[in-house]
Amino acid sequence: MNKDEIIAQKDALIAAQAAQIAELKLLLEAALLRISELEAQLNSNSKNSHKPPSSDWPIKKPAFPRLKGAKRGGKPGHKGNTLKMVDSEAADKHVLHGVKEVNCSCGYCLAGVQEEALSERRQVFDLPPNRLEVTEHRIGLKQCPACSKRYKGVFPQEVNALVQYGQRVRTLMGLLNVEHGLPIWRIKGLFADLYGYAVNENTVQTAVEGLFEVTRADEALIRTALEKQSLAHFDESGVRVQGALHWVHTASSNNFTYYFVHPKRGKEALGSTQSILPHFKGRAIHDFWASYFQFDCSHGICVAHILRELTALAEHQGRKWAVKMHDLFLYIYQFSDNGRRTAPDKVQNACLAQYYRILQMADVEEPPPDHSKGRRPKKSKGRNLMERLLRHTDEVLAFACVDEVPFTNNLAERDIRSWKTKLKVCTSFRTIQGANQFARLKGFCSTAKKQGFNLFEQLCAVQNGHSFLRPLALT
């Protein structure tokens, strides 16, 4: 083998090794990317992802840093629920615990001495013995003395069976199933334990269906009230209905809550006749879900969602701009009295300038879009977030610049959390009708709670045509 052949052989070997190195380099990059993604999943928690706080283990940290020197527990102005004594006249029973001593230490007999009740008292709040009150209904009979014609009384319309449960029992069944999330078989067991009557499962279902029908007008009033609100919160979450994925959508304010269930999550659902967004002209508070921006109303972005994305970028990818932006949001948050009022004008101007500087830093730090694959360029998570922050600057910073705009969308998220509790118990709704029943009744109960009403009494009242929402129909 001559010199030229040896050189050619070496050149071919080098070229083959270079091609192999390039191939291994691509595989290594793909492997490192996959490892990074898996590590990010493993290190995800409620602070850097959309996972719920219940998934955090073992120590939960507060969503926002506590002020230095702040104590745990209720803060000044917090209305507590400590059990307090009632007036003596309001007590149902009075028990006098007499003196046990028969003779005084001096030897005098105390048997004939009149005993006095001291002002010192203690009270015990307890439940009376549980029993169902049975009311027997009868009808009267009158016979005319002249012609012997007979007249019979008529049973009340609601007493339509030989034996039945009363309105308050049916209301309690519906309240336990909907508001407290008890499955039907647990309600059956609870009634057996408390009252000695194991109610039929169909009885519970019939009670829920009855409440569903009588609250139809109230749901319409809640929808109308929310459409007129100057500010409302919106959110959506997945639910299983008949084994398939559906979405529960919520619209919330401080006084009203409305839910509806739809097979879709985005534009089709939010623009449907069930949604209030097509008629809503106030300010909608929500996350960055693009479908919300199609509607002709003002918008406000939940900054808590953004903080979680920034935390993930800082922890998993080491992005310095994410750390600075995270600190900037918390800085504005403090100057806006924890999101309860607007920040001073000087602070707004200074923070806006810093906001744009950080986004310029992000443009340099984030990798450029990859146009090599497909028509749509592939972008990093950080670049996607940066572009959203730039495109929706006014909506993101609305909490610091516009009165009444909150820092987070927690109101809607709290209202939708009850659905997750329900699904942990029942896993899935058997029918779409069952999901709709839960949506309407849950919205009614949530609205009643927000306005300070007793749920049980209001569910009883609405069956008699006296709902706390009916005055809205006159305004």
C-alpha positions as CSV (number, residue, x, y, z in Angstrom):
1,M,0.0,0.0,0.0
2,N,1.5,3.3,-1.1
3,K,1.5,6.6,0.6
4,D,-1.5,8.0,-1.3
5,E,-3.6,4.9,-0.5
6,I,-2.8,5.2,3.2
7,I,-3.7,8.9,3.2
8,A,-7.0,8.2,1.4
9,Q,-7.8,5.4,3.9
10,K,-7.1,7.7,6.9
11,D,-9.2,10.5,5.3
12,A,-12.1,8.1,4.9
13,L,-11.8,6.9,8.5
14,I,-11.7,10.5,9.7
15,A,-14.8,11.4,7.7
16,A,-16.6,8.3,9.0
17,Q,-15.6,9.2,12.6
18,A,-16.7,12.8,12.1
19,A,-20.1,11.7,10.8
20,Q,-20.4,9.3,13.7
21,I,-19.4,12.1,16.2
22,A,-22.1,14.4,14.6
23,E,-24.7,11.7,14.9
24,L,-23.7,11.0,18.5
25,K,-23.8,14.7,19.3
26,L,-27.4,14.9,18.1
27,L,-28.3,11.9,20.2
28,L,-26.6,13.4,23.2
29,E,-28.4,16.7,22.8
30,A,-31.7,14.9,22.5
31,A,-30.9,12.8,25.5
32,L,-29.9,15.8,27.6
33,L,-33.1,17.6,26.5
34,R,-35.2,14.6,27.6
35,I,-33.3,14.3,30.9
36,S,-33.9,18.0,31.5
37,E,-37.6,17.5,30.8
38,L,-37.9,14.5,33.1
39,E,-36.0,16.3,35.9
40,A,-38.4,19.3,35.5
41,Q,-41.3,16.9,35.9
42,L,-39.8,15.3,38.9
43,N,-39.1,18.7,40.5
44,S,-42.4,20.2,39.7
45,N,-44.6,21.4,42.5
46,S,-47.4,23.9,43.1
47,K,-44.9,26.9,43.0
48,N,-43.4,26.1,39.5
49,S,-46.2,24.4,37.7
50,H,-50.0,24.0,37.6
51,K,-49.9,21.1,40.1
52,P,-52.2,21.6,43.1
53,P,-50.8,22.4,46.6
54,S,-52.1,19.1,47.8
55,S,-49.4,17.4,45.7
56,D,-46.6,19.1,47.6
57,W,-44.6,16.9,50.0
58,P,-43.7,17.1,52.8
59,I,-43.6,20.8,53.6
60,K,-45.9,23.4,52.1
61,K,-44.6,26.9,51.7
62,P,-46.8,30.0,51.4
63,A,-47.6,31.1,47.9
64,F,-46.2,34.6,48.6
65,P,-43.4,35.4,51.1
66,R,-44.6,36.4,54.5
67,L,-43.7,39.8,55.8
68,K,-40.8,39.9,58.2
69,G,-42.0,39.6,61.8
70,A,-45.5,38.6,60.8
71,K,-47.0,36.0,63.2
72,R,-48.9,32.9,62.2
73,G,-52.7,32.7,62.6
74,G,-55.5,35.2,62.2
75,K,-54.5,38.8,61.5
76,P,-55.9,42.0,63.0
77,G,-59.5,42.5,61.7
78,H,-60.0,38.8,61.0
79,K,-63.5,37.6,62.1
80,G,-63.1,34.5,64.2
81,N,-65.6,31.7,64.9
82,T,-64.9,31.0,68.5
83,L,-67.7,29.4,70.4
84,K,-69.3,32.0,72.7
85,M,-71.8,31.8,75.6
86,V,-75.5,32.8,75.0
87,D,-77.7,34.6,77.5
88,S,-78.9,32.5,80.3
89,E,-82.5,33.0,79.2
90,A,-81.7,31.6,75.7
91,A,-80.4,28.3,77.1
92,D,-82.6,25.3,76.4
93,K,-81.9,23.6,79.7
94,H,-80.7,24.7,83.1
95,V,-79.0,22.2,85.4
96,L,-78.2,23.2,89.0
97,H,-75.4,21.2,90.5
98,G,-76.2,21.2,94.2
99,V,-73.8,21.2,97.2
100,K,-72.8,17.7,98.1
101,E,-71.7,18.4,101.6
102,V,-74.4,17.4,104.2
103,N,-72.7,18.8,107.3
104,C,-70.5,21.8,107.8
105,S,-66.9,21.4,109.0
106,C,-68.1,22.9,112.3
107,G,-70.7,20.1,112.7
108,Y,-73.8,22.1,111.7
109,C,-76.3,20.2,109.6
110,L,-76.8,21.8,106.1
111,A,-80.0,19.9,105.2
112,G,-82.3,22.7,106.1
113,V,-80.2,25.5,104.6
114,Q,-81.7,27.0,101.4
115,E,-79.4,26.6,98.4
116,E,-78.6,29.6,96.1
117,A,-77.5,29.5,92.4
118,L,-74.2,31.4,91.9
119,S,-73.6,33.7,89.0
120,E,-70.7,31.4,87.9
121,R,-71.9,29.4,84.9
122,R,-70.7,27.1,82.1
123,Q,-72.5,26.1,78.9
124,V,-72.3,23.0,76.8
125,F,-73.4,23.0,73.1
126,D,-74.6,19.6,72.0
127,L,-77.0,17.8,69.6
128,P,-80.4,16.6,70.8
129,P,-81.3,13.0,70.2
130,N,-81.8,12.5,66.5
131,R,-85.2,11.3,65.2
132,L,-87.5,12.0,62.3
133,E,-90.7,13.7,63.1
134,V,-93.7,11.8,61.6
135,T,-96.7,14.0,60.6
136,E,-99.9,12.1,59.8
137,H,-102.2,13.9,57.4
138,R,-105.9,13.2,57.4
139,I,-108.8,14.6,55.4
140,G,-112.1,15.6,56.8
141,L,-115.6,14.6,55.7
142,K,-118.8,16.6,55.8
143,Q,-122.3,15.4,54.8
144,C,-125.2,17.7,54.0
145,P,-128.1,17.0,56.4
146,A,-130.6,18.0,53.7
147,C,-129.5,16.0,50.6
148,S,-126.9,13.7,52.2
149,K,-124.3,14.9,49.7
150,R,-120.8,14.3,51.0
151,Y,-117.7,16.5,50.8
152,K,-114.1,15.4,51.4
153,G,-111.0,17.5,52.3
154,V,-108.0,17.5,50.0
155,F,-104.5,16.5,50.9
156,P,-101.8,19.2,50.3
157,Q,-100.2,19.1,46.9
158,E,-96.8,18.1,48.3
159,V,-98.3,15.2,50.2
160,N,-98.8,12.9,47.2
161,A,-97.9,9.5,48.4
162,L,-99.0,7.1,51.1
163,V,-95.6,7.4,52.9
164,Q,-92.9,9.9,51.9
165,Y,-90.0,11.9,53.2
166,G,-90.7,15.6,53.9
167,Q,-89.1,18.6,52.2
168,R,-86.5,19.3,54.8
169,V,-85.2,15.6,54.6
170,R,-85.0,15.8,50.8
171,T,-83.2,19.2,51.1
172,L,-80.7,17.7,53.5
173,M,-80.1,14.8,51.0
174,G,-79.4,17.2,48.2
175,L,-77.2,19.4,50.3
176,L,-75.0,16.5,51.4
177,N,-74.7,15.2,47.9
178,V,-73.9,18.5,46.1
179,E,-72.4,20.9,48.6
180,H,-70.6,18.4,50.8
181,G,-69.7,15.9,48.1
182,L,-71.0,12.7,49.8
183,P,-71.8,9.9,47.4
184,I,-75.3,8.5,47.6
185,W,-74.3,5.3,49.4
186,R,-72.7,7.3,52.1
187,I,-75.8,9.5,52.6
188,K,-77.8,6.2,52.9
189,G,-75.4,5.0,55.7
190,L,-75.4,8.4,57.4
191,F,-79.2,8.5,57.6
192,A,-79.3,5.0,58.9
193,D,-76.8,5.9,61.7
194,L,-78.4,9.2,62.7
195,Y,-82.1,8.5,62.3
196,G,-82.5,4.8,61.9
197,Y,-83.8,5.0,58.3
198,A,-81.7,3.7,55.5
199,V,-83.0,5.9,52.6
200,N,-83.3,4.5,49.2
201,E,-80.7,5.6,46.7
202,N,-83.4,6.6,44.2
203,T,-84.8,8.9,46.9
204,V,-81.6,10.8,47.1
205,Q,-81.4,11.1,43.3
206,T,-85.0,12.3,43.1
207,A,-84.3,14.9,45.8
208,V,-81.3,16.2,43.7
209,E,-83.4,16.3,40.6
210,G,-86.2,18.2,42.4
211,L,-83.7,20.9,43.5
212,F,-82.3,21.1,40.0
213,E,-85.7,21.9,38.6
214,V,-86.7,24.5,41.1
215,T,-83.4,26.4,40.7
216,R,-83.7,26.9,37.0
217,A,-84.8,30.5,37.2
218,D,-82.2,31.2,39.9
219,E,-79.4,30.0,37.6
220,A,-80.7,32.5,34.9
221,L,-80.6,35.3,37.4
222,I,-77.0,34.5,38.4
223,R,-76.0,34.5,34.7
224,T,-77.7,37.9,34.2
225,A,-76.1,39.3,37.3
226,L,-72.6,38.2,36.2
227,E,-73.0,39.6,32.7
228,K,-73.6,43.0,34.3
229,Q,-70.5,42.8,36.7
230,S,-67.7,45.3,36.1
231,L,-65.2,42.5,36.9
232,A,-65.5,38.7,36.8
233,H,-63.1,35.8,37.1
234,F,-63.0,32.9,34.6
235,D,-61.4,29.4,34.7
236,E,-61.9,25.9,33.3
237,S,-60.9,22.4,34.4
238,G,-61.2,18.9,33.0
239,V,-64.0,16.5,34.3
240,R,-64.9,13.0,33.3
241,V,-68.5,12.5,32.1
242,Q,-69.6,9.1,30.9
243,G,-65.9,8.1,30.8
244,A,-65.0,10.9,28.3
245,L,-63.1,14.2,29.0
246,H,-65.4,17.2,29.4
247,W,-64.7,20.7,30.8
248,V,-66.3,22.6,33.6
249,H,-66.2,26.4,33.0
250,T,-66.8,28.9,35.8
251,A,-67.6,32.6,35.9
252,S,-67.2,34.1,39.4
253,S,-67.5,37.4,41.2
254,N,-67.5,38.2,44.9
255,N,-71.2,37.6,45.1
256,F,-72.1,35.2,42.3
257,T,-70.9,31.9,40.9
258,Y,-71.9,30.2,37.6
259,Y,-70.8,26.8,36.2
260,F,-71.5,25.0,32.9
261,V,-70.2,21.7,31.5
262,H,-69.1,21.4,27.8
263,P,-67.3,18.8,25.7
264,K,-64.8,21.5,24.6
265,R,-62.4,23.7,26.5
266,G,-61.7,26.6,24.1
267,K,-63.5,28.9,21.6
268,E,-66.4,26.7,20.9
269,A,-67.3,26.3,24.6
270,L,-66.6,29.9,25.6
271,G,-68.7,31.3,22.7
272,S,-71.6,28.9,23.3
273,T,-75.0,29.9,24.6
274,Q,-74.1,28.4,28.0
275,S,-71.3,30.9,28.4
276,I,-71.7,34.5,29.7
277,L,-68.6,35.8,27.8
278,P,-70.4,36.7,24.6
279,H,-72.5,39.3,26.5
280,F,-69.9,40.3,29.1
281,K,-68.5,43.8,28.8
282,G,-66.6,44.2,32.0
283,R,-63.0,43.1,32.8
284,A,-62.4,39.3,32.6
285,I,-59.7,37.9,34.9
286,H,-58.1,34.7,33.7
287,D,-54.9,32.9,32.8
288,F,-53.1,33.1,29.4
289,W,-55.5,30.7,27.7
290,A,-55.8,32.3,24.2
291,S,-59.5,31.6,23.7
292,Y,-60.4,34.3,26.3
293,F,-58.9,37.1,24.2
294,Q,-61.4,36.6,21.3
295,F,-64.1,38.4,23.3
296,D,-64.9,42.1,23.2
297,C,-64.1,43.0,26.9
298,S,-61.2,44.2,29.0
299,H,-58.8,41.5,30.3
300,G,-56.6,41.0,33.3
301,I,-54.0,38.2,33.7
302,C,-53.5,36.0,36.7
303,V,-49.9,36.9,37.8
304,A,-49.7,33.8,40.1
305,H,-49.7,31.6,36.9
306,I,-46.8,33.8,35.5
307,L,-44.8,33.5,38.8
308,R,-45.0,29.7,38.6
309,E,-43.7,29.7,35.0
310,L,-40.9,32.1,35.9
311,T,-40.0,29.9,38.9
312,A,-39.8,26.8,36.6
313,L,-37.5,28.7,34.1
314,A,-35.2,29.8,36.9
315,E,-35.0,26.4,38.7
316,H,-34.9,24.1,35.7
317,Q,-33.1,26.2,33.0
318,G,-31.2,28.7,35.0
319,R,-32.8,31.8,33.3
320,K,-31.6,35.0,34.9
321,W,-34.3,37.1,33.3
322,A,-36.9,34.9,34.9
323,V,-35.5,35.6,38.4
324,K,-35.5,39.3,37.8
325,M,-39.0,39.3,36.4
326,H,-40.2,37.2,39.3
327,D,-38.7,39.8,41.8
328,L,-40.2,42.7,39.9
329,F,-43.7,41.3,40.1
330,L,-43.3,40.7,43.9
331,Y,-41.9,44.3,44.2
332,I,-45.0,45.7,42.5
333,Y,-47.2,43.4,44.5
334,Q,-45.9,44.9,47.8
335,F,-46.3,48.5,46.5
336,S,-49.9,47.7,45.5
337,D,-50.8,46.7,49.0
338,N,-50.7,43.0,48.2
339,G,-52.8,43.6,45.1
340,R,-55.6,45.4,46.8
341,R,-55.0,48.9,45.3
342,T,-53.0,50.5,42.4
343,A,-49.3,51.3,42.8
344,P,-48.2,55.0,42.9
345,D,-47.6,56.5,39.5
346,K,-43.9,56.9,40.0
347,V,-43.6,53.2,40.9
348,Q,-45.7,52.2,37.8
349,N,-43.5,54.2,35.4
350,A,-40.3,52.9,37.0
351,C,-41.5,49.3,37.0
352,L,-42.8,49.5,33.4
353,A,-39.3,50.6,32.2
354,Q,-37.7,47.8,34.2
355,Y,-40.3,45.4,32.8
356,Y,-39.2,46.2,29.2
357,R,-35.5,46.0,30.1
358,I,-36.0,42.5,31.5
359,L,-37.9,41.4,28.3
360,Q,-35.0,42.6,26.2
361,M,-32.7,40.6,28.4
362,A,-34.9,37.6,27.9
363,D,-34.8,38.1,24.1
364,V,-31.0,37.7,24.3
365,E,-31.0,34.9,26.8
366,E,-33.6,32.7,25.2
367,P,-32.6,30.7,22.1
368,P,-34.1,32.0,18.8
369,P,-37.0,30.2,17.1
370,D,-36.0,27.0,15.2
371,H,-37.4,27.2,11.7
372,S,-35.9,23.9,10.5
373,K,-38.9,21.8,11.5
374,G,-42.2,22.4,9.8
375,R,-43.8,25.7,8.9
376,R,-44.4,26.8,12.5
377,P,-41.1,27.7,14.2
378,K,-40.3,25.8,17.4
379,K,-39.8,28.1,20.4
380,S,-38.6,27.5,24.0
381,K,-41.0,27.8,26.9
382,G,-39.1,30.9,28.0
383,R,-39.5,32.6,24.6
384,N,-43.1,31.8,24.5
385,L,-43.6,33.3,27.9
386,M,-41.5,36.4,26.9
387,E,-43.7,37.0,23.8
388,R,-46.9,36.6,25.8
389,L,-45.6,39.1,28.4
390,L,-44.7,41.6,25.7
391,R,-48.0,41.1,23.7
392,H,-50.2,41.5,26.8
393,T,-48.3,44.0,28.9
394,D,-51.4,46.1,29.8
395,E,-53.3,43.0,30.9
396,V,-50.4,41.6,32.9
397,L,-49.8,44.9,34.8
398,A,-53.5,45.8,35.2
399,F,-53.4,44.8,38.9
400,A,-51.0,47.6,39.6
401,C,-52.6,50.2,37.3
402,V,-56.4,49.7,37.4
403,D,-58.6,49.8,40.5
404,E,-60.3,46.6,41.6
405,V,-58.1,44.3,39.4
406,P,-56.7,41.6,41.6
407,F,-53.2,40.1,41.5
408,T,-54.5,36.5,41.0
409,N,-57.4,34.5,39.7
410,N,-57.8,32.7,43.0
411,L,-61.5,33.4,43.2
412,A,-62.3,31.3,40.1
413,E,-59.8,28.7,41.1
414,R,-61.3,28.3,44.6
415,D,-64.8,28.1,43.1
416,I,-63.7,25.3,40.7
417,R,-61.8,23.3,43.4
418,S,-65.0,21.8,44.7
419,W,-65.3,19.9,41.4
420,K,-62.0,18.2,42.0
421,T,-63.1,17.2,45.5
422,K,-66.3,15.7,43.9
423,L,-64.3,13.8,41.3
424,K,-62.0,12.4,44.0
425,V,-65.1,10.8,45.5
426,C,-67.0,9.7,42.4
427,T,-64.2,9.6,39.7
428,S,-66.7,10.5,36.9
429,F,-70.2,11.7,36.3
430,R,-72.3,8.9,34.9
431,T,-74.4,11.2,32.7
432,I,-74.2,14.7,31.3
433,Q,-77.5,15.4,33.1
434,G,-75.9,14.5,36.4
435,A,-73.0,16.9,35.7
436,N,-75.4,19.7,34.8
437,Q,-77.4,19.1,38.0
438,F,-74.2,19.4,40.0
439,A,-73.2,22.6,38.1
440,R,-76.5,24.4,38.7
441,L,-76.9,23.4,42.3
442,K,-73.3,24.1,43.1
443,G,-73.5,27.5,41.6
444,F,-76.6,28.3,43.7
445,C,-74.9,27.1,46.9
446,S,-71.7,29.0,46.2
447,T,-73.7,32.2,45.5
448,A,-75.7,31.8,48.7
449,K,-72.5,31.3,50.7
450,K,-70.9,34.3,49.2
451,Q,-73.8,36.4,50.2
452,G,-73.9,35.1,53.8
453,F,-77.0,33.0,53.6
454,N,-77.7,29.6,55.3
455,L,-77.6,27.0,52.5
456,F,-80.1,24.6,54.0
457,E,-82.7,27.3,54.7
458,Q,-82.3,28.8,51.2
459,L,-82.7,25.4,49.5
460,C,-85.9,24.9,51.5
461,A,-87.0,28.4,50.6
462,V,-86.4,28.1,46.9
463,Q,-88.7,25.1,46.8
464,N,-91.5,27.3,48.3
465,G,-90.8,30.0,45.7
466,H,-88.9,32.3,48.0
467,S,-85.3,32.6,46.8
468,F,-82.9,35.3,47.9
469,L,-82.1,35.8,44.2
470,R,-85.7,36.7,43.2
471,P,-85.3,40.5,44.0
472,L,-82.7,40.6,41.2
473,A,-85.5,40.0,38.7
474,L,-87.1,43.3,39.7
475,T,-83.9,45.3,39.1
